């Protein structure tokens, strides 16, 4: 057992510096490659503010709660926790049962629980404002 331990210690003593040397060489090669990349500054361009005035979604609409009785699938998927499947479920429920009376009626939709409704508080409504 002692001979095996001595051989292992000898192996580690011989190979450890080689491992460290190869790691240092790899790091140096990476540094050399990075410094050889052209680091010229990117030309600056004039930027303008994003104009929503001609967009179908105005800035006001982004701040107003979404009416779940009239919302499209795309609009519903913009809500947190509502993906394409849940949006389709909301629309399907709405088509079969009529308009939602309160926002908490969403719990009747398959896949939507109280947690989702809590997350959507203030972001959804059942009336047009």
SULPERA-V48107 format. One record per residue. N is the residue number from 1. RES is the residue in three letters. SS is DSSP state (2 for helix, 1 for strand, 0 for the rest). Layout:
((N,RES,SS) (N,RES,SS))
This chain:
((1,UNK,0) (2,UNK,2) (3,UNK,2) (4,UNK,2) (5,UNK,2) (6,UNK,2) (7,UNK,2) (8,UNK,2) (9,UNK,2) (10,UNK,2) (11,UNK,2) (12,UNK,2) (13,UNK,2) (14,UNK,2) (15,UNK,2) (16,UNK,2) (17,UNK,2) (18,UNK,2) (19,UNK,2) (20,UNK,2) (21,UNK,2) (22,UNK,2) (23,UNK,2) (24,UNK,2) (25,UNK,2) (26,UNK,2) (27,UNK,2) (28,UNK,2) (29,UNK,2) (30,UNK,2) (31,UNK,2) (32,UNK,2) (33,UNK,2) (34,UNK,2) (35,UNK,2) (36,UNK,2) (37,UNK,0) (38,UNK,0) (39,UNK,0) (40,UNK,0) (41,UNK,0) (42,UNK,0) (43,UNK,0) (44,UNK,0) (45,UNK,0) (46,UNK,0) (47,UNK,0) (48,UNK,0) (49,UNK,0) (50,UNK,0) (51,UNK,0) (52,UNK,0) (53,UNK,0) (54,UNK,0) (55,UNK,0) (56,UNK,0) (57,UNK,0) (58,UNK,0) (59,UNK,2) (60,UNK,2) (61,UNK,2) (62,UNK,2) (63,UNK,2) (64,UNK,0) (65,UNK,0) (66,UNK,1) (67,UNK,1) (68,UNK,0) (69,UNK,0) (70,UNK,0) (71,UNK,0) (72,UNK,0) (73,UNK,2) (74,UNK,2) (75,UNK,2) (76,UNK,2) (77,UNK,2) (78,UNK,0) (79,UNK,0) (80,UNK,0) (81,UNK,0) (82,UNK,0) (83,UNK,0) (84,UNK,2) (85,UNK,2) (86,UNK,2) (87,UNK,2) (88,UNK,2) (89,UNK,2) (90,UNK,2) (91,UNK,2) (92,UNK,2) (93,UNK,2) (94,UNK,2) (95,UNK,2) (96,UNK,2) (97,UNK,2) (98,UNK,0) (99,UNK,0) (100,UNK,0) (101,UNK,0) (102,UNK,0) (103,UNK,2) (104,UNK,2) (105,UNK,2) (106,UNK,2) (107,UNK,2) (108,UNK,2) (109,UNK,0) (110,UNK,0) (111,UNK,0) (112,UNK,0) (113,UNK,0) (114,UNK,2) (115,UNK,2) (116,UNK,2) (117,UNK,2) (118,UNK,2) (119,UNK,2) (120,UNK,2) (121,UNK,0) (122,UNK,0) (123,UNK,0) (124,UNK,1) (125,UNK,1) (126,UNK,0) (127,UNK,0) (128,UNK,0) (129,UNK,0))
